[in-house]
Amino acid sequence: MKTFDRIVALAQNQLAAYPNAPFSPGERYPEYPFDDISNSPNVVYRLVRQCLARLGLDVDRFGTPHWNPLGTLIKPGNRVVIKPNWVMHQNLGPGTLQSVVTHPSVVRAILDYVYIALGREGEIVIGDAPLQGCGFEKLLDTFDWPAIPQFYDRHSKLSVKLEDWRLETLVRDSPLTYHKTIRNADDSHILVDIKKDSSLEPVSHDFENFRVTNYDKRILHRHHQPGIHQYFPSRRILEADVIINVPKLKTHRKAGISCCMKNLVGINGHKSYLPHHRRGSADLGHDEYPSRSYLKEFASFLADWHSVTKNPVLQGGARLLYEIPRRLCQLTGNGILEGSWYGNDTLWRTIIDLNRIAMFADVEGHMSPLLKRNIFCLVDAIVAGEDDGPLKCMDRNIGVIIAGPSPVAVDCLATRLMGITYRRLPHISNSFGIEKLPLFSSKFDDIAVVEQGIQRLTNWTSPIRPFSLPWSWQKVSES
């Protein structure tokens, strides 16, 4: 990889707040391609612009109408996909939706520079595969995402589409029961088999214990077993020349944090193809929870039952019964279930697989030794999420934007910002030193951060207090 991939930029203004639609800048920058200017300040747009400038992109023309910071990455006629985090339509905890999903004002800012690089015409797809229970239209309406395609329809020749890549959605019939709708993929998604190159292969002897909470284990086992590791990404991703990865920075109960690398899990249409943990205790060779517990084994049995049965009576019964061992485990201070702890040895492998697919899978779904598309990352940490993420976050207003071309390098800066050592986050630490289909060819010590000046990440000090992590991840915090 190029030296540029080792550089990450950060810009901060702790007073930053998300602007209103259509999220236009509050000042007329020389390169800004439209007449529409907001009557209110747009600090988010300014921070995105600062990050692009700090990366040294098209530095000779910065400050002129001809500045094109993404011009070396994106060419006219390229297919560009923007991948936000649209995981859920509500915060299930004490915070707001702002700490759970990407805000459209961040996407609007980078989209303007994509528009410039494309020669001011073409088509952009903004897409994600949220959780099966996400109310997609409600999510879009809450932050007025449709304002972005509407703005471009009025002011340009660029077509912007908002797409839901899920193939499986859940509809609640009652608080305890549901039914699922499975959408035919037709040609919208492409099967990709990483085979023995998968990071899951070393633990595939335990494939019958692969699980993803609330999805059918039988489907999962058909697609992951020794020598077979199949995923189902959106065709939009595999046809793209460039992916703009725009995650929300937040904590995560199963992965530690969710940022650039974790965000690419959302390129996959069927969540039932995604191993998240291995049922059973770590002391017996699995990773759902640390040590053997008959109470937790019973809870896992009920979770399987609830995920597989279509009978509403059995669904409701399984859900009610599941609450008994779950609450008993919590009362005894031993509440780790469903792989939600720092000892999860499965999800990081799935995350790495999907990042390799995003980089190396061709349009037919074959893995290539050659890089097939570029990725550029822009992290929304204006309001980040801490505590019990990714769905029950506490809002953390830190006013930060991070940018860079490598998901691995950007995630390393994000973890340091949060006060976490990257070595304790396996999806990041295991991204270094991969020989075949590598995600990052340099070392952690080679990563540089640009803020006011440039310095090695190893010497950089976070300007904020450490994040509060999920209680089952406290051991990874730097002290």
FENNORJO-V567908 format. One record per backbone hydrogen bond with DSSP energy under -1.0 kcal/mol. NH is the residue of the N-H (numbers start at 1). CO is the residue of the C=O. E is the energy in kcal/mol with one decimal. If there is no record, write none. Layout:
BEGIN
NH|CO|E  NH|CO|E
END
This chain:
BEGIN
5|2|-1.4  6|3|-2.0  7|4|-1.7  8|448|-2.4  9|403|-3.0  10|450|-2.3  11|401|-2.4  13|399|-2.5  16|13|-2.5  23|20|-2.1  29|27|-1.2  32|29|-1.3  38|25|-2.8  46|42|-1.6  47|43|-2.4  48|44|-2.1  49|45|-2.3  50|46|-2.4  51|47|-2.1  52|48|-2.0  53|49|-2.2  54|50|-2.7  55|51|-1.5  56|53|-1.8  57|52|-1.4  59|56|-1.0  61|58|-1.6  62|59|-1.1  64|61|-1.8  67|64|-1.5  71|68|-2.1  74|70|-3.0  78|75|-2.3  81|242|-2.2  82|125|-3.0  83|244|-3.0  92|391|-2.8  95|393|-1.3  99|96|-1.3  100|97|-1.7  101|97|-1.9  102|85|-2.0  106|103|-1.2  107|103|-1.1  108|104|-2.9  109|105|-1.5  110|106|-1.8  111|107|-2.6  112|108|-1.6  114|110|-1.8  115|111|-2.6  116|112|-1.6  117|113|-2.1  118|114|-2.2  119|116|-1.4  120|115|-2.6  124|159|-3.3  125|80|-1.4  126|161|-3.2  127|82|-2.1  128|163|-1.3  131|87|-2.1  134|131|-1.9  136|134|-1.2  139|135|-2.5  140|136|-2.4  141|137|-2.4  142|138|-2.2  143|139|-1.1  145|140|-2.7  147|144|-1.3  148|145|-2.1  150|146|-2.0  151|147|-2.0  152|148|-2.1  153|149|-2.1  154|150|-1.7  155|151|-2.0  156|152|-1.7  159|122|-2.5  161|124|-2.5  163|126|-2.8  165|128|-3.0  167|269|-2.0  169|181|-2.3  170|132|-3.0  171|179|-2.9  173|177|-1.8  174|177|-1.7  179|171|-2.1  181|169|-2.7  183|167|-3.0  188|185|-3.3  190|233|-2.3  192|231|-2.6  194|229|-2.5  197|194|-1.7  198|195|-1.7  201|198|-1.1  203|200|-1.6  204|201|-1.7  206|203|-1.8  207|204|-1.8  209|206|-2.3  210|207|-1.9  211|277|-2.6  215|212|-1.8  220|216|-1.5  221|217|-2.3  222|218|-1.0  225|228|-2.3  228|225|-2.9  230|223|-2.9  231|192|-2.9  234|267|-2.4  235|188|-3.3  238|234|-1.3  239|235|-2.1  241|79|-2.8  242|79|-1.9  243|374|-2.6  244|81|-3.1  245|376|-2.8  246|83|-2.3  249|380|-1.9  250|258|-1.6  251|385|-1.3  252|256|-1.8  253|389|-1.4  256|252|-2.3  257|255|-1.1  258|250|-3.2  263|259|-1.9  265|262|-1.8  266|263|-1.5  267|264|-1.4  268|265|-1.5  269|232|-2.9  273|270|-1.6  274|271|-1.9  276|211|-2.8  277|211|-1.8  279|209|-3.5  282|289|-2.4  283|290|-1.3  284|281|-1.2  285|282|-1.8  286|281|-2.3  287|278|-1.8  288|278|-1.1  288|280|-2.2  297|293|-2.2  298|294|-1.9  299|295|-1.9  300|296|-2.6  301|297|-2.0  302|298|-2.2  303|299|-2.2  304|300|-2.3  305|301|-2.2  306|302|-2.6  307|303|-1.8  308|304|-1.6  309|305|-2.3  315|311|-2.8  316|312|-2.5  317|313|-2.3  318|314|-2.8  319|315|-2.4  320|316|-2.4  321|317|-2.7  322|318|-2.2  323|319|-1.1  324|321|-1.2  326|322|-1.9  327|323|-2.2  328|324|-2.1  329|325|-2.3  330|326|-1.8  331|327|-2.5  332|328|-1.5  333|330|-1.6  334|329|-2.8  339|288|-1.4  340|337|-1.8  341|339|-1.7  342|472|-1.6  344|341|-1.7  349|346|-1.1  350|346|-1.4  351|347|-2.6  352|348|-2.2  353|349|-2.2  354|350|-2.2  355|351|-1.9  356|352|-2.1  357|353|-2.1  358|354|-2.3  359|355|-1.2  360|356|-3.1  361|357|-2.0  362|366|-2.8  365|362|-2.0  368|360|-2.2  372|359|-2.9  374|241|-2.1  376|243|-2.6  377|404|-3.1  378|245|-2.7  379|402|-3.3  380|247|-2.8  381|379|-1.0  381|400|-1.7  384|396|-3.0  385|249|-2.0  386|394|-2.2  387|468|-4.3  389|387|-1.8  392|388|-1.3  394|386|-2.6  396|384|-2.3  398|382|-1.3  398|396|-1.1  399|382|-2.5  400|381|-1.9  401|11|-2.3  402|379|-1.1  403|9|-2.4  404|377|-1.9  410|406|-2.7  411|407|-2.1  412|408|-1.8  413|409|-1.8  414|410|-2.3  415|411|-2.4  416|412|-1.8  417|413|-2.6  418|414|-1.9  420|415|-3.0  421|476|-1.3  424|421|-1.6  425|422|-1.9  428|425|-1.6  429|425|-2.5  430|426|-2.1  431|428|-1.7  446|443|-1.5  447|444|-1.7  448|6|-2.4  449|455|-3.0  450|8|-2.8  451|453|-2.7  455|449|-2.0  457|447|-2.9  459|456|-1.5  460|457|-1.0  467|418|-3.2  473|470|-2.9  474|471|-1.0  476|473|-2.0  477|474|-1.5  478|419|-2.5
END
